[in-house]
Amino acid sequence: MIKQTQVYQSIRQEILNGTWKPGDKLPTELEYVRKLGISRNTLRGGMKKLEEEDLIERIKSKGTFVKFPKAEREEKNISLLVPCCEYLQYCGIHFIKLMFELIAEAAAVGWRITPVIFSRTNDPKDIWLENLSHIHRDSRIVIYHDWYASYFKTLRAIGARVAYVDNEWDLSGKREPFNNWMKFIEQDRLAARKAFAFLRDSGCRKIALAMRDLNFPNNTLADEYARLCREYGSPHMTVPTDDGTEGIAAQYRRDRFDGLILHCNEQALPRKPLREALGLPPDMPLAVIPQKLEGFFAKNEGNTAVIEYPLTSLARDIVRKLVGGTYTPQISFYAPSLRKDGKELFADMEMNRGER
């Protein structure tokens, strides 16, 4: 027999996952009674709990409508979605730096950043709805990439202020469903162009790419590398580093590439000079993107350039625009830099995009 608690939990989940949106009229008591095979008293008990949570409101002679709770006071809190409890233990330096920059920028204006666990199981479809139930239309949310896409429908229904951070793999059709959000786009394609240009300027004509997630469908850095290989007539050579860097030396012995774009887990490398650890010639030019250790490559001698993303300015803009008086949906682009020996290279290489 269905109990009041089960009725409450079932309808509550439908509201939280976006099946019912704010303002929607719920089925009548009679419709619910017939659909669920329950008594009116059981239904009313479940509805009473939803009303106490401020998820629904009953309007006499009109029906029962969905609502989301208002903030009783200004919380001055920004929620940063995190995939699961263990995520911060194995994520890359990019997300960690962005989180700390957000914390610093929020604190400077009297706000705070709170990491919010999205899933108990690191499955984007297994949403921990109870842990997200505090989010309402006055909430401020930071979302890092579209791993959380299963929650987008609900967030749109709630109407919260959202700062969405992603690369620029597609800014057209697939972005339209949430075009009322503020989007902060990191230009991975420009990172690939600068790395490729540095290696060509260093005399390289057979440039390889070694990185994680090479087969990920939205890997814009790998896509731009492939485009540049076609443009310059260079052989296309990629090495996955998800399980380590051993494949780099094997690829070099086979194809004798003369330059490398590298994105790998530095913690897994042997305690040797970088090129020796990778099984490469000691003078090979490298363009690297740090994954785990921010200062790792700065200590390596030789012809090495490092990609850096402008996370301080990105975090400052996110906080400023989320907590400002007016929330204006827009797109802002952020160009990475390429540095060698402390100097920025190709500073004037842009993609002709700004804030809009």
C-alpha positions as CSV (number, residue, x, y, z in Angstrom):
1,M,0.0,0.0,0.0
2,I,1.3,3.4,-0.9
3,K,1.9,5.6,2.1
4,Q,1.9,9.4,2.5
5,T,5.7,9.5,2.5
6,Q,5.9,7.7,-0.8
7,V,3.4,10.1,-2.3
8,Y,5.5,13.0,-1.0
9,Q,8.8,11.6,-2.3
10,S,7.4,10.7,-5.7
11,I,5.8,14.2,-6.4
12,R,8.8,16.0,-4.8
13,Q,11.2,14.2,-7.2
14,E,9.1,15.1,-10.2
15,I,9.3,18.8,-9.1
16,L,13.0,18.7,-8.4
17,N,14.0,17.0,-11.7
18,G,11.9,19.5,-13.7
19,T,9.0,17.3,-14.7
20,W,6.8,20.0,-13.1
21,K,8.0,23.5,-13.5
22,P,7.3,26.6,-11.4
23,G,3.8,27.8,-12.2
24,D,2.6,24.4,-13.5
25,K,-0.7,23.2,-12.2
26,L,-0.6,19.7,-10.7
27,P,-3.2,17.1,-11.5
28,T,-6.4,17.3,-9.4
29,E,-6.9,15.2,-6.3
30,L,-9.2,12.9,-8.1
31,E,-6.7,12.4,-10.9
32,Y,-4.0,11.5,-8.4
33,V,-6.2,9.2,-6.5
34,R,-7.1,7.3,-9.6
35,K,-3.6,7.3,-11.0
36,L,-1.9,6.1,-7.8
37,G,-4.7,4.0,-6.4
38,I,-4.7,5.8,-3.0
39,S,-7.1,7.4,-0.7
40,R,-7.7,11.2,-0.5
41,N,-6.3,11.2,3.0
42,T,-3.1,9.6,1.9
43,L,-2.7,12.1,-1.0
44,R,-3.4,15.1,1.2
45,G,-0.9,13.9,3.8
46,G,1.8,13.8,1.1
47,M,0.7,17.2,-0.3
48,K,0.9,18.7,3.1
49,K,4.6,17.9,3.4
50,L,5.2,19.4,0.0
51,E,3.4,22.5,1.0
52,E,5.4,22.8,4.2
53,E,8.6,22.7,2.1
54,D,7.2,25.5,0.0
55,L,7.4,23.4,-3.1
56,I,3.7,23.7,-3.9
57,E,0.9,26.1,-3.1
58,R,-2.9,25.4,-3.0
59,I,-5.1,28.2,-4.4
60,K,-8.8,27.8,-3.4
61,S,-11.1,27.1,-6.4
62,K,-8.1,27.0,-8.8
63,G,-5.9,24.0,-7.8
64,T,-2.4,23.1,-6.7
65,F,0.6,24.8,-8.3
66,V,4.3,24.2,-8.3
67,K,6.6,26.8,-6.7
68,F,10.1,27.0,-5.5
69,P,11.1,28.5,-2.1
70,K,12.2,32.1,-1.9
71,A,15.3,33.0,0.0
72,E,14.2,34.5,3.3
73,R,17.3,36.6,3.4
74,E,20.4,37.3,1.3
75,E,22.5,34.3,1.7
76,K,25.6,35.7,-0.1
77,N,26.5,32.2,-1.2
78,I,27.5,30.8,-4.6
79,S,27.2,27.1,-5.2
80,L,29.9,25.4,-7.2
81,L,28.7,22.0,-8.6
82,V,31.2,19.1,-8.0
83,P,30.5,15.7,-9.6
84,C,31.0,13.5,-6.5
85,C,32.6,13.3,-3.1
86,E,36.0,12.0,-4.4
87,Y,36.3,14.5,-7.3
88,L,38.6,17.0,-5.7
89,Q,41.1,14.1,-5.0
90,Y,41.7,13.3,-8.6
91,C,40.6,16.3,-10.7
92,G,43.2,18.4,-12.6
93,I,44.9,21.6,-11.4
94,H,42.7,23.7,-13.7
95,F,39.5,23.0,-11.7
96,I,41.3,23.3,-8.4
97,K,42.8,26.7,-9.3
98,L,39.5,27.9,-10.6
99,M,37.8,26.9,-7.3
100,F,40.4,28.7,-5.2
101,E,40.3,31.8,-7.4
102,L,36.5,31.8,-7.0
103,I,36.8,31.5,-3.2
104,A,39.2,34.4,-3.1
105,E,37.2,36.6,-5.4
106,A,33.9,35.9,-3.6
107,A,35.5,36.6,-0.2
108,A,36.7,39.9,-1.4
109,V,33.1,41.1,-1.9
110,G,31.7,39.5,1.2
111,W,30.4,36.3,-0.4
112,R,31.4,32.6,-0.1
113,I,31.8,29.7,-2.5
114,T,30.3,26.3,-1.4
115,P,31.1,23.1,-3.3
116,V,27.9,21.1,-3.8
117,I,28.1,17.4,-4.5
118,F,26.0,16.5,-7.5
119,S,26.0,12.7,-7.5
120,R,26.8,10.0,-4.9
121,T,28.1,7.7,-7.6
122,N,29.9,10.0,-10.1
123,D,27.1,9.3,-12.6
124,P,25.6,12.5,-14.2
125,K,22.2,10.7,-14.4
126,D,22.3,9.7,-10.8
127,I,21.5,13.2,-9.4
128,W,21.6,13.6,-5.6
129,L,18.4,15.6,-5.6
130,E,18.2,15.9,-1.8
131,N,21.6,17.6,-1.8
132,L,20.5,20.1,-4.4
133,S,17.1,20.8,-2.9
134,H,18.3,24.1,-1.3
135,I,18.7,25.7,-4.8
136,H,16.0,28.2,-5.6
137,R,15.4,31.0,-8.1
138,D,17.6,33.4,-6.2
139,S,20.5,31.0,-6.0
140,R,23.9,31.6,-7.7
141,I,25.4,28.6,-9.4
142,V,28.7,27.9,-11.2
143,I,28.7,24.9,-13.6
144,Y,32.0,23.6,-15.0
145,H,31.3,22.0,-18.4
146,D,28.3,20.0,-19.6
147,W,28.9,16.9,-17.5
148,Y,25.8,18.1,-15.5
149,A,23.5,18.3,-18.5
150,S,20.9,16.1,-16.9
151,Y,20.3,18.9,-14.4
152,F,20.0,21.7,-16.9
153,K,16.3,21.3,-17.5
154,T,15.6,21.6,-13.8
155,L,17.9,24.7,-13.4
156,R,16.2,26.4,-16.2
157,A,12.8,25.7,-14.6
158,I,14.0,27.1,-11.3
159,G,15.4,30.2,-12.9
160,A,18.6,30.5,-10.8
161,R,21.5,32.7,-11.8
162,V,24.0,30.4,-13.6
163,A,27.6,31.0,-14.6
164,Y,28.4,28.2,-17.1
165,V,32.1,27.6,-17.9
166,D,33.1,25.5,-20.9
167,N,35.4,25.4,-23.9
168,E,34.1,26.5,-27.3
169,W,33.5,23.2,-29.0
170,D,30.0,24.3,-30.0
171,L,28.4,27.7,-29.4
172,S,25.4,27.2,-31.7
173,G,22.6,24.8,-31.7
174,K,23.5,22.7,-28.6
175,R,24.0,25.8,-26.6
176,E,20.5,27.3,-27.3
177,P,18.6,25.4,-24.6
178,F,20.4,27.4,-22.0
179,N,21.0,30.7,-23.8
180,N,19.6,32.6,-20.8
181,W,22.7,31.8,-18.8
182,M,26.0,33.6,-18.5
183,K,28.6,31.6,-20.5
184,F,32.3,31.9,-19.8
185,I,34.2,30.2,-22.7
186,E,37.9,29.2,-22.5
187,Q,39.5,29.2,-25.9
188,D,41.1,25.8,-26.1
189,R,41.4,26.1,-29.9
190,L,43.6,29.2,-29.4
191,A,45.8,27.1,-26.9
192,A,46.3,24.6,-29.7
193,R,47.1,27.3,-32.2
194,K,49.7,28.9,-30.0
195,A,51.3,25.6,-29.1
196,F,51.5,24.6,-32.7
197,A,52.9,28.0,-33.7
198,F,55.6,27.8,-31.0
199,L,56.7,24.3,-32.2
200,R,56.8,25.3,-35.9
201,D,58.8,28.5,-35.0
202,S,61.2,26.1,-33.2
203,G,61.7,24.3,-36.5
204,C,59.4,21.3,-35.9
205,R,57.5,19.9,-38.9
206,K,56.3,16.5,-37.4
207,I,54.3,17.6,-34.3
208,A,52.7,15.0,-32.1
209,L,49.9,15.5,-29.5
210,A,49.9,13.5,-26.2
211,M,47.0,14.0,-23.9
212,R,44.1,12.5,-21.9
213,D,40.6,12.0,-23.3
214,L,41.7,12.0,-26.9
215,N,38.5,10.3,-27.9
216,F,36.3,12.6,-25.9
217,P,33.7,14.0,-28.4
218,N,34.2,17.6,-27.3
219,N,38.0,17.7,-27.2
220,T,38.5,21.0,-28.9
221,L,42.2,21.1,-28.4
222,A,42.6,17.7,-30.2
223,D,40.2,18.9,-32.9
224,E,42.1,22.1,-33.5
225,Y,45.4,20.1,-33.6
226,A,44.0,17.9,-36.3
227,R,42.8,20.9,-38.3
228,L,46.3,22.5,-38.1
229,C,47.9,19.2,-39.2
230,R,45.7,19.3,-42.3
231,E,46.4,23.1,-42.9
232,Y,50.2,22.7,-42.8
233,G,50.4,19.2,-44.3
234,S,51.8,17.7,-41.1
235,P,51.4,14.1,-40.2
236,H,48.7,13.5,-37.6
237,M,50.2,11.7,-34.6
238,T,48.3,11.4,-31.3
239,V,49.3,9.5,-28.1
240,P,46.7,8.8,-25.3
241,T,48.1,9.4,-21.8
242,D,45.1,8.2,-19.8
243,D,47.0,5.2,-18.6
244,G,50.5,6.8,-18.5
245,T,53.2,8.2,-20.8
246,E,54.9,5.0,-21.9
247,G,53.3,5.3,-25.4
248,I,55.1,8.6,-26.1
249,A,58.5,6.9,-26.3
250,A,57.1,4.1,-28.5
251,Q,55.5,6.6,-30.8
252,Y,58.7,8.6,-31.1
253,R,60.7,5.5,-32.0
254,R,58.2,4.6,-34.7
255,D,57.5,8.0,-36.2
256,R,60.4,10.2,-35.1
257,F,58.3,13.3,-34.5
258,D,60.3,16.4,-33.8
259,G,58.0,18.4,-31.5
260,L,55.3,17.5,-28.9
261,I,52.2,19.1,-27.4
262,L,51.9,17.4,-24.0
263,H,49.1,17.2,-21.5
264,C,49.6,14.4,-19.0
265,N,49.7,13.6,-15.2
266,E,53.1,14.9,-14.1
267,Q,52.8,13.0,-10.8
268,A,53.1,9.8,-12.7
269,L,56.4,10.7,-14.4
270,P,59.7,9.3,-13.1
271,R,61.9,11.6,-11.1
272,K,64.2,12.4,-14.1
273,P,64.6,15.3,-16.5
274,L,61.4,15.7,-18.4
275,R,62.5,14.5,-21.8
276,E,64.4,11.6,-20.3
277,A,61.3,10.6,-18.4
278,L,59.3,10.7,-21.7
279,G,62.0,8.8,-23.7
280,L,62.6,11.8,-26.0
281,P,65.8,13.6,-27.2
282,P,67.1,16.1,-24.7
283,D,66.7,19.0,-27.1
284,M,63.2,18.3,-28.4
285,P,60.9,21.4,-28.2
286,L,57.8,20.9,-26.0
287,A,54.5,22.8,-25.6
288,V,52.9,21.7,-22.4
289,I,49.6,22.1,-20.6
290,P,49.9,21.3,-16.8
291,Q,47.4,18.8,-15.5
292,K,48.3,18.1,-11.8
293,L,51.3,20.2,-10.8
294,E,51.2,23.9,-11.6
295,G,55.0,24.6,-11.2
296,F,56.3,21.3,-12.6
297,F,57.3,22.5,-16.0
298,A,58.7,25.8,-14.9
299,K,61.6,23.9,-13.4
300,N,62.5,22.0,-16.5
301,E,65.3,23.2,-18.7
302,G,65.3,23.3,-22.4
303,N,63.0,24.6,-25.1
304,T,59.7,24.3,-23.2
305,A,56.6,26.6,-23.4
306,V,53.7,26.3,-21.0
307,I,50.0,27.1,-21.7
308,E,48.3,29.1,-18.9
309,Y,44.6,29.9,-18.6
310,P,43.5,33.3,-17.2
311,L,41.6,31.8,-14.2
312,T,42.0,34.9,-12.0
313,S,40.2,37.2,-14.4
314,L,37.7,34.4,-15.2
315,A,36.8,33.9,-11.5
316,R,36.6,37.7,-10.9
317,D,34.2,38.1,-13.8
318,I,32.0,35.1,-12.7
319,V,31.7,36.5,-9.1
320,R,31.2,40.1,-10.2
321,K,28.4,39.2,-12.6
322,L,26.7,36.7,-10.4
323,V,26.4,38.9,-7.4
324,G,25.8,42.2,-9.3
325,G,22.5,43.9,-9.2
326,T,21.5,43.0,-12.8
327,Y,21.8,39.4,-14.2
328,T,22.4,39.7,-17.9
329,P,22.8,36.5,-20.1
330,Q,25.9,36.9,-22.2
331,I,29.0,35.1,-23.6
332,S,32.5,36.0,-22.5
333,F,35.7,34.6,-24.1
334,Y,39.0,33.9,-22.3
335,A,42.3,33.5,-24.3
336,P,45.1,31.3,-22.8
337,S,48.7,32.5,-22.8
338,L,51.8,30.6,-23.9
339,R,54.9,31.4,-21.8
340,K,58.5,30.5,-22.1
341,D,61.2,31.5,-19.7
342,G,58.6,33.8,-18.0
343,K,57.8,35.7,-21.3
344,E,54.5,35.5,-23.1
345,L,54.6,34.3,-26.7
346,F,52.1,35.2,-29.4
347,A,50.3,37.7,-27.2
348,D,48.7,39.2,-30.3
349,M,47.3,35.9,-31.6
350,E,43.5,36.2,-31.0
351,M,40.3,34.6,-32.3
352,N,38.5,37.9,-32.9
353,R,36.0,37.3,-30.1
354,G,35.1,39.3,-27.1
355,E,32.3,39.7,-24.7
356,R,28.8,39.8,-26.1
